Amino acid sequence: MKEEMFISEKKIEKLSKRVAKTFSLSEEEALGVIYEEWDIVETLFHEHGKVKAVHQYFIEEINYTYRIA
């Protein structure tokens, strides 16, 4: 059974700032991307816990999924 994990708003806010900077988006647009790909974000936080690591792997996953870079 999968364990439920709480991800704080503070962590989501930090992640959205990093994603916004990486992709030159507004923070609102970055939040949209994060919530659109919530399963990935949740898994990454469960595996890594730190915003910096989650950001790194999230960007790689987004680039691979959408073939951005």
Secondary structure, DSSP 8 states (H G I E B T S, - for coil): --------HHHHHHHHHHHHHHHT--HHHHHHHHHHTHHHHHHHHHHH-SHHHHHHHHHHHHHHHHT--
